[in-house]
C-alpha cells in the first residue's frame, strides 16, 4: 500500500501517512496477548501504546485512531481523554487524572478522596461500559497502570515518549519520521507544488534535516508559506545555519532547528506573544487568555492564534474542547520556556500573569452574576462590563465554566505555588471560582472542586500567617471531610481550625473559634461519642451566650439535649430541651419551639414521666396546628397516641389516632427539626 493522506485538514497540520501504523494498531486490538496465550486472559483492558519522540505526530496518530474506532460503534460510551504530563514537564498526579476522567463520565466523586479511592471508583464506573481512554503524554508506567479499567470491553490508548516497562501485555507502536511521499505532501502544503518541482533535491534534503518528523516539516512548510518569495534551497540554508542570537544555542534536534527558522522570521511583537503562551494554565489557549497575557485586544489575540496555527506553532484542541481553543505542541513547550527565561524580564512575566488572572477573575464574577435576578446589584455590575466579558445567559456561563474548569483550576494552583508574588490575586481567583461553582452547581455538586480550592487557600493563609483565613479554610475542609464520612480527618481539621482561630485577632471568643468548637461537637456526634459531643456543645454554648447569639443558643441547647438523650442522662437531657424550647420562644421561632417541646415529650416518656410528656406534647401540637405545619402535627398525634396508650387512656389515644387519620397526612414517625438530630 502506498503512503497516502489519511485526511486533510485546514492549515498546515493534519495527519498524513501512517497507514502502516494505523493497520498495526487495528490488528493489536484483538491480537492474543501473552496472558491469553498462557491460558490466563487478564480481566483488564487492552493497552495500545503509541511511542515516539516529541514532534513525531504521536498524539495526532492516537487521535486519528481513536476517532476511527469510535466511528465503528465498538465503543458506544465514547472517548475519555486525560493528559498525564503538565506543560513544563511535571507528571500529573493520578488522583487528578482520575477525577478528570470521572467528571467526563459524569460520575460523582467524594470531595477530598485520595488516589486509591478515586481509581477504585473509576474502575467501578468503567466495568460496565465500553469506552476508549486516550491517555496522552504518559510519563511513567505507574501512572498508566492505575488507570487501566478492569474490563476487556474498554480500550486504553496511551501516548508516550518511549516504552513503558511494568505495564503487562502493552502493545507498542513506535513512530519515527514520515516516509518521503507523506513528508513531501506535508511540505507541499506550505511550499506549493512549483517550488518543490523546481528543486526536488533541496526538498528531499530539507525533509532529511527535519528527520521526517511531522512537527519539523509543518514548521518549515509554515516558514515557506509565510515567505512565498523564498526558495526551498534558502529554507535549507537557513535551517542548517541557525542564528546564535535567538537564545536557543545548543538546541540542534530537527524540531528545534525548524522552530528556530520560524521564530527568527517572526515580528518582535508576535515573538513576544508566542513566548508568553507558555504561561497559559494547563496549556489551554483562547483569545481571552492570549489577549490578557500579551496586553492586546481580543481581535489581535484571535489573529495571532490563527497565524500561529498556520505556521504550526500552535494546534487546534481536540474535538470536544471549547470552541476557539488551541494548544502548544509538546515539542515546542520546552523551547519556548527557554526563550521566556532569556527574553522576558521577571517583572514583565509577573505582570502578564497578573493580567491573565485578573481577566479570569472578572469572567468568573460575570459567570456568577448572570445567575442573579434581573435588577440586582450583580446584574447591574454585569451590564457595565465590556460585551466580550459577559455571558448571554446562565447556560452560556455554565458551558464556559465547565469547559474552562481544568485551566481555571490550574491557574489557581500555579498562582498559589508561585511563592507569594501573586497571593492576593490567587485569593481573589479562588474566591471568584468558588462563587461561580456554587452558583452553577450548588454546594453538593461543587464539593470536589471546593475541597481542592480551600486546600489552596489554606496554603496561602499558612504562608502569610493569616490565622483567620487559615481557620476558615480548615472549617470548610472539615465540613467536606465530615460530609464524605472521614470523621477522624474532620476532627483533625476542626481542632487545627480552633487553634488557628484562637490565634486570630478575634481571640478564643471570636465567631471562628465558636464555630470550630461546635464542629468538634458535631464530629463526636457523628462518631457516636455522645458524652464528648455534649461536652463540646456545652463549650460552644457558653461562647454563643457570651456573644448574645440567640439562634445559636437555641440550636446548641437542642444538640446538647439530643446527645444527652443518647447517653440516657434523662435529667440533664430534660433541662437541655426545656432550655431549647425557651430559647426558640425568645427568638420568635415557634416551629423550633414546637420541635423542642416534642423532643422534651419524648424524653419525658423515656424517663417514666408520661403525664408531663402528655402536657408537653399537647403544647407542641397546639403550636404546630397554629402554624399550619400539618406534617409536624401528624407526627405529634402519633406520639401523643402512644403516650396515652401507655397510660391506659385508650379513648384519648383513639381520639388522637382518629384525628390523625382524618388529617390526610401520613406521619413519617418521630418529629424531626432543626434542633432534633438524634
WOURSUL-V104273 format. One record per backbone hydrogen bond with DSSP energy under -0.5 kcal/mol. NH is the residue of the N-H (numbers start at 0). CO is the residue of the C=O. E is the energy in kcal/mol with one decimal. If there is no record, write none. Layout:
BEGIN
nh->[NH & NH]
co->[CO & CO]
e->[E & E]
END
This chain:
BEGIN
nh->[6 & 12 & 16 & 21 & 22 & 23 & 24 & 25 & 26 & 27 & 28 & 28 & 29 & 30 & 36 & 37 & 38 & 39 & 43 & 44 & 45 & 47 & 47 & 48 & 49 & 49 & 50 & 50 & 51 & 55 & 60 & 61 & 62 & 63 & 64 & 65 & 66 & 67 & 68 & 69 & 70 & 71 & 71 & 72 & 73 & 76 & 77 & 79 & 81 & 83 & 83 & 85 & 88 & 91 & 96 & 97 & 98 & 99 & 100 & 101 & 102 & 103 & 104 & 105 & 105 & 106 & 107 & 112 & 117 & 118 & 119 & 120 & 121 & 122 & 123 & 124 & 125 & 126 & 128 & 130 & 131 & 132 & 133 & 133 & 134 & 134 & 135 & 135 & 137 & 143 & 144 & 145 & 146 & 146 & 147 & 147 & 150 & 153 & 154 & 155 & 156 & 156 & 157 & 157 & 158 & 159 & 160 & 164 & 166 & 167 & 169 & 170 & 171 & 172 & 174 & 177 & 182 & 183 & 184 & 185 & 186 & 187 & 188 & 188 & 189 & 190 & 191 & 194 & 195 & 196 & 197 & 198 & 199 & 202 & 203 & 204 & 205 & 206 & 207 & 208 & 209 & 210 & 211 & 212 & 214 & 216 & 217 & 218 & 219 & 220 & 221 & 222 & 223 & 224 & 225 & 226 & 229 & 234 & 235 & 236 & 237 & 238 & 239 & 240 & 240 & 245 & 250 & 251 & 256 & 257 & 258 & 259 & 260 & 261 & 262 & 263 & 264 & 264 & 265 & 265 & 270 & 271 & 272 & 273 & 274 & 275 & 276 & 276 & 277 & 278 & 279 & 282 & 283 & 284 & 285 & 289 & 290 & 291 & 292 & 293 & 294 & 295 & 300 & 301 & 302 & 303 & 304 & 305 & 306 & 307 & 308 & 309 & 310 & 311 & 311 & 312 & 313 & 314 & 316 & 320 & 324 & 325 & 326 & 327 & 328 & 331 & 332 & 333 & 335 & 336 & 337 & 338 & 339 & 340 & 341 & 342 & 343 & 347 & 348 & 349 & 350 & 351 & 352 & 353 & 354 & 355 & 356 & 357 & 358 & 359 & 360 & 361 & 362 & 363 & 364 & 365 & 366 & 367 & 368 & 369 & 370 & 371 & 375 & 379 & 380 & 381 & 382 & 383 & 383 & 384 & 388 & 389 & 389 & 396 & 397 & 398 & 399 & 400 & 401 & 402 & 403 & 404 & 407 & 408 & 409 & 410 & 411 & 412 & 413 & 414 & 415 & 416 & 417 & 417 & 418 & 422 & 425 & 426 & 427 & 428 & 429 & 430 & 431 & 432 & 433 & 434 & 435 & 436 & 437 & 438 & 439 & 440 & 441 & 441 & 444 & 445 & 446 & 446 & 449 & 450 & 451 & 452 & 453 & 454 & 455 & 456 & 457 & 458 & 459 & 460 & 461 & 462 & 463 & 464 & 465 & 466 & 469 & 470 & 471 & 472 & 473 & 474 & 475 & 476 & 477 & 478 & 479 & 480 & 481 & 482 & 483 & 484 & 485 & 486 & 489 & 490 & 491 & 492 & 493 & 494 & 495 & 496 & 497 & 498 & 499 & 500 & 501 & 502 & 503 & 503 & 506 & 508 & 509 & 513 & 514 & 515 & 516 & 517 & 518 & 519 & 520 & 521 & 522 & 523 & 524 & 525 & 526 & 527 & 528 & 529 & 532 & 533 & 534 & 535 & 536 & 537 & 538 & 539 & 540 & 541 & 542 & 543 & 544 & 545 & 546 & 547 & 547 & 548 & 549 & 552 & 553 & 554 & 555 & 556 & 557 & 558 & 559 & 560 & 561 & 562 & 563 & 564 & 565 & 566 & 567 & 568 & 569 & 572 & 573 & 574 & 575 & 576 & 577 & 578 & 579 & 580 & 581 & 582 & 583 & 584 & 585 & 586 & 587 & 588 & 589 & 592 & 593 & 594 & 595 & 596 & 597 & 598 & 599 & 600 & 601 & 602 & 603 & 604 & 605 & 606 & 607 & 608 & 612 & 613 & 614 & 615 & 616 & 617 & 618 & 619 & 620 & 621 & 622 & 623 & 624 & 625 & 626 & 627 & 627 & 628 & 629 & 632 & 633 & 634 & 635 & 636 & 637 & 638 & 639 & 640 & 641 & 642 & 643 & 644 & 645 & 646 & 647 & 648 & 649 & 652 & 653 & 654 & 655 & 656 & 657 & 658 & 659 & 660 & 661 & 662 & 662 & 663 & 663 & 664 & 666 & 672 & 676]
co->[14 & 9 & 3 & 17 & 18 & 19 & 20 & 21 & 22 & 23 & 24 & 25 & 25 & 26 & 32 & 33 & 35 & 34 & 41 & 148 & 153 & 45 & 155 & 170 & 47 & 157 & 48 & 172 & 159 & 52 & 56 & 57 & 58 & 59 & 60 & 61 & 62 & 63 & 64 & 65 & 66 & 67 & 68 & 69 & 68 & 129 & 74 & 131 & 133 & 81 & 135 & 89 & 85 & 83 & 92 & 93 & 94 & 95 & 96 & 97 & 98 & 99 & 100 & 101 & 102 & 101 & 105 & 109 & 113 & 114 & 115 & 116 & 117 & 118 & 119 & 120 & 121 & 122 & 125 & 128 & 77 & 154 & 79 & 131 & 132 & 156 & 81 & 133 & 158 & 139 & 140 & 141 & 142 & 143 & 143 & 144 & 148 & 150 & 130 & 45 & 132 & 154 & 47 & 155 & 134 & 49 & 137 & 162 & 163 & 165 & 166 & 46 & 169 & 48 & 50 & 211 & 178 & 179 & 180 & 181 & 182 & 183 & 184 & 185 & 186 & 186 & 187 & 190 & 191 & 192 & 193 & 194 & 196 & 198 & 199 & 200 & 201 & 202 & 203 & 204 & 205 & 207 & 206 & 209 & 54 & 212 & 213 & 214 & 215 & 216 & 217 & 218 & 219 & 220 & 221 & 222 & 226 & 230 & 231 & 232 & 233 & 234 & 235 & 236 & 237 & 242 & 247 & 249 & 252 & 253 & 254 & 255 & 256 & 257 & 258 & 259 & 260 & 261 & 261 & 262 & 266 & 267 & 268 & 269 & 270 & 271 & 272 & 273 & 274 & 275 & 276 & 279 & 280 & 325 & 283 & 285 & 286 & 287 & 288 & 289 & 290 & 290 & 296 & 297 & 298 & 299 & 300 & 301 & 302 & 303 & 304 & 305 & 306 & 307 & 308 & 307 & 307 & 326 & 324 & 317 & 321 & 284 & 314 & 282 & 312 & 328 & 328 & 329 & 331 & 332 & 333 & 334 & 335 & 336 & 337 & 338 & 339 & 344 & 344 & 345 & 346 & 347 & 348 & 349 & 350 & 351 & 352 & 353 & 354 & 355 & 356 & 357 & 358 & 359 & 360 & 361 & 362 & 363 & 364 & 365 & 367 & 368 & 372 & 375 & 376 & 377 & 378 & 379 & 380 & 381 & 385 & 385 & 386 & 392 & 393 & 394 & 395 & 396 & 397 & 398 & 399 & 400 & 403 & 404 & 405 & 406 & 407 & 408 & 409 & 410 & 411 & 412 & 413 & 414 & 415 & 419 & 421 & 422 & 423 & 424 & 425 & 426 & 427 & 428 & 429 & 430 & 431 & 432 & 433 & 434 & 435 & 436 & 436 & 437 & 440 & 441 & 442 & 443 & 445 & 446 & 447 & 448 & 449 & 450 & 451 & 452 & 453 & 454 & 455 & 456 & 457 & 458 & 459 & 461 & 460 & 464 & 465 & 466 & 467 & 468 & 469 & 470 & 471 & 472 & 473 & 474 & 475 & 476 & 477 & 478 & 479 & 481 & 480 & 484 & 485 & 486 & 487 & 488 & 489 & 490 & 491 & 492 & 493 & 494 & 495 & 496 & 497 & 498 & 499 & 500 & 503 & 505 & 506 & 509 & 510 & 511 & 512 & 513 & 514 & 515 & 516 & 517 & 518 & 519 & 520 & 521 & 522 & 524 & 523 & 527 & 528 & 529 & 530 & 531 & 532 & 533 & 534 & 535 & 536 & 537 & 538 & 539 & 540 & 541 & 542 & 543 & 544 & 543 & 547 & 548 & 549 & 550 & 551 & 552 & 553 & 554 & 555 & 556 & 557 & 558 & 559 & 560 & 561 & 562 & 564 & 563 & 567 & 568 & 569 & 570 & 571 & 572 & 573 & 574 & 575 & 576 & 577 & 578 & 579 & 580 & 581 & 582 & 584 & 583 & 587 & 588 & 589 & 590 & 591 & 592 & 593 & 594 & 595 & 596 & 597 & 598 & 599 & 600 & 601 & 602 & 604 & 603 & 608 & 609 & 610 & 611 & 612 & 613 & 614 & 615 & 616 & 617 & 618 & 619 & 620 & 621 & 622 & 623 & 624 & 623 & 627 & 628 & 629 & 630 & 631 & 632 & 633 & 634 & 635 & 636 & 637 & 638 & 639 & 640 & 641 & 642 & 644 & 643 & 647 & 648 & 649 & 650 & 651 & 652 & 653 & 654 & 655 & 656 & 657 & 658 & 659 & 659 & 660 & 659 & 664 & 675 & 674]
e->[-1.3 & -0.5 & -1.0 & -2.3 & -2.3 & -2.1 & -2.3 & -2.3 & -2.2 & -1.9 & -0.8 & -0.8 & -0.6 & -0.7 & -2.5 & -1.6 & -1.8 & -3.0 & -1.2 & -2.0 & -0.8 & -0.5 & -3.0 & -3.2 & -0.5 & -3.2 & -0.7 & -2.1 & -1.7 & -1.9 & -2.3 & -2.2 & -2.7 & -2.4 & -2.7 & -2.5 & -2.6 & -2.1 & -2.3 & -2.4 & -1.8 & -0.7 & -0.8 & -1.4 & -0.8 & -2.2 & -1.9 & -2.8 & -1.9 & -0.5 & -2.9 & -3.4 & -2.4 & -2.2 & -2.0 & -3.0 & -2.0 & -2.3 & -2.2 & -2.3 & -2.3 & -2.1 & -1.6 & -0.5 & -1.1 & -2.7 & -0.5 & -1.7 & -2.5 & -2.6 & -1.9 & -2.3 & -2.6 & -2.6 & -2.3 & -2.3 & -1.7 & -1.0 & -1.9 & -0.5 & -2.4 & -2.9 & -3.2 & -0.6 & -0.7 & -2.2 & -2.3 & -0.8 & -3.2 & -1.3 & -2.8 & -1.5 & -0.5 & -1.4 & -0.5 & -0.8 & -1.0 & -0.6 & -1.9 & -2.7 & -3.6 & -0.5 & -3.1 & -0.6 & -2.4 & -2.1 & -0.6 & -0.6 & -1.3 & -0.7 & -1.1 & -2.6 & -0.7 & -2.8 & -3.2 & -3.1 & -2.6 & -2.8 & -2.0 & -2.0 & -2.4 & -2.5 & -0.8 & -0.6 & -1.2 & -2.6 & -2.0 & -0.5 & -1.0 & -2.5 & -2.7 & -1.4 & -0.6 & -1.9 & -2.5 & -2.5 & -2.7 & -2.2 & -2.1 & -2.4 & -1.8 & -1.3 & -1.9 & -1.9 & -2.3 & -2.5 & -2.9 & -2.0 & -2.2 & -2.8 & -2.3 & -2.1 & -2.1 & -2.3 & -2.1 & -1.1 & -1.9 & -2.0 & -2.4 & -2.6 & -2.5 & -2.4 & -1.6 & -0.7 & -0.5 & -0.6 & -2.2 & -1.1 & -2.5 & -2.3 & -2.6 & -2.6 & -1.7 & -1.8 & -3.2 & -2.0 & -0.6 & -1.0 & -0.5 & -1.3 & -2.6 & -2.3 & -2.3 & -2.5 & -2.1 & -2.1 & -0.8 & -0.8 & -1.2 & -2.1 & -1.7 & -1.9 & -2.0 & -2.5 & -0.5 & -2.5 & -2.7 & -2.1 & -2.5 & -2.7 & -1.4 & -1.6 & -2.1 & -2.7 & -2.4 & -2.4 & -2.4 & -2.4 & -2.5 & -2.8 & -2.4 & -2.0 & -1.7 & -0.6 & -1.0 & -2.6 & -0.9 & -2.7 & -1.9 & -1.7 & -1.5 & -2.6 & -2.8 & -0.6 & -0.6 & -1.5 & -1.3 & -0.7 & -2.4 & -2.0 & -1.6 & -2.0 & -2.4 & -2.0 & -2.1 & -2.7 & -1.5 & -0.6 & -2.1 & -2.5 & -2.0 & -2.3 & -2.3 & -2.3 & -2.4 & -2.1 & -2.5 & -2.6 & -2.2 & -2.0 & -2.4 & -2.0 & -2.3 & -2.3 & -2.5 & -2.0 & -2.3 & -1.9 & -2.8 & -2.0 & -1.4 & -1.8 & -1.8 & -2.1 & -2.4 & -2.3 & -2.1 & -0.8 & -0.8 & -1.7 & -1.8 & -0.6 & -1.0 & -2.0 & -2.7 & -2.2 & -2.1 & -2.6 & -2.5 & -2.5 & -2.5 & -1.0 & -2.7 & -3.0 & -2.1 & -2.3 & -2.1 & -2.5 & -2.8 & -2.3 & -2.1 & -2.5 & -0.5 & -0.6 & -0.9 & -1.3 & -2.9 & -2.6 & -2.0 & -2.8 & -2.6 & -2.4 & -2.7 & -2.8 & -2.5 & -2.3 & -2.3 & -2.4 & -2.4 & -2.1 & -1.9 & -2.8 & -0.6 & -1.4 & -0.8 & -2.0 & -0.8 & -0.7 & -2.8 & -2.3 & -1.3 & -2.5 & -2.6 & -1.5 & -1.6 & -2.1 & -2.3 & -1.8 & -2.2 & -2.9 & -2.3 & -2.2 & -2.3 & -0.8 & -2.5 & -1.2 & -2.3 & -2.5 & -2.4 & -2.5 & -2.3 & -2.2 & -2.0 & -2.5 & -2.6 & -2.4 & -2.3 & -2.6 & -2.7 & -2.4 & -1.5 & -1.5 & -2.7 & -1.3 & -2.4 & -2.4 & -1.7 & -2.2 & -2.7 & -2.3 & -2.3 & -2.5 & -2.3 & -2.1 & -2.4 & -2.9 & -2.1 & -1.0 & -0.6 & -0.9 & -1.3 & -0.5 & -1.9 & -2.2 & -2.4 & -2.3 & -2.5 & -2.3 & -2.1 & -2.2 & -1.8 & -2.3 & -2.2 & -2.2 & -2.1 & -2.3 & -1.9 & -1.4 & -2.9 & -1.2 & -2.3 & -2.6 & -2.2 & -2.6 & -2.6 & -2.0 & -1.7 & -2.3 & -2.5 & -2.0 & -1.6 & -2.5 & -2.8 & -1.9 & -1.3 & -0.7 & -0.8 & -2.2 & -1.3 & -2.2 & -2.3 & -2.2 & -2.7 & -2.3 & -1.7 & -2.0 & -2.7 & -2.4 & -2.6 & -2.3 & -2.7 & -2.0 & -1.5 & -1.2 & -1.0 & -2.1 & -1.6 & -2.6 & -2.8 & -1.9 & -2.2 & -2.4 & -2.4 & -2.4 & -2.2 & -2.4 & -2.4 & -2.4 & -2.5 & -2.0 & -2.2 & -1.7 & -1.2 & -2.5 & -1.3 & -2.0 & -2.3 & -2.6 & -2.4 & -2.3 & -2.1 & -2.4 & -2.5 & -2.4 & -2.0 & -2.5 & -2.5 & -2.1 & -2.3 & -2.6 & -1.4 & -3.1 & -2.3 & -2.6 & -1.9 & -2.6 & -2.6 & -2.3 & -2.1 & -2.3 & -2.3 & -2.3 & -1.9 & -2.5 & -2.7 & -2.2 & -1.9 & -0.8 & -0.7 & -2.3 & -1.5 & -2.3 & -2.3 & -2.1 & -2.2 & -2.2 & -1.8 & -2.0 & -2.9 & -2.5 & -2.0 & -2.2 & -2.8 & -2.2 & -1.9 & -1.3 & -1.4 & -2.5 & -1.4 & -2.4 & -2.8 & -2.0 & -1.9 & -2.4 & -2.6 & -2.4 & -2.3 & -2.5 & -2.2 & -0.8 & -0.7 & -0.6 & -0.7 & -0.6 & -0.6 & -0.6 & -0.9]
END
